[in-house]
């Protein structure tokens, strides 16, 4: 599995969620863009910066048989 870590910065709070914007390097295209996290999952005071690791399954050549 190939993994990639993404960083998100607090953008604003909505009624039931907190909106985070993906932090990008110069010239880098967004992978997710905007991320909404339910307030019930977060501490009472929302976290300023989140890290998210995504995994992409890599199919082996043997699995096509």
ZICORUR-V952160 format. One record per run of one state. SS is the DSSP state (@ for helix, = for strand, . for the rest). FROM is the first residue (numbers start at 1). TO is the last residue. If there is no record, write none. Layout:
ss/from/to
SS/FROM/TO
SS/FROM/TO
This chain:
ss/from/to
./1/1
=/2/13
./14/16
=/17/22
./23/33
=/34/38
@/39/41
./42/48
=/49/56
./57/60
@/61/64
./65/65
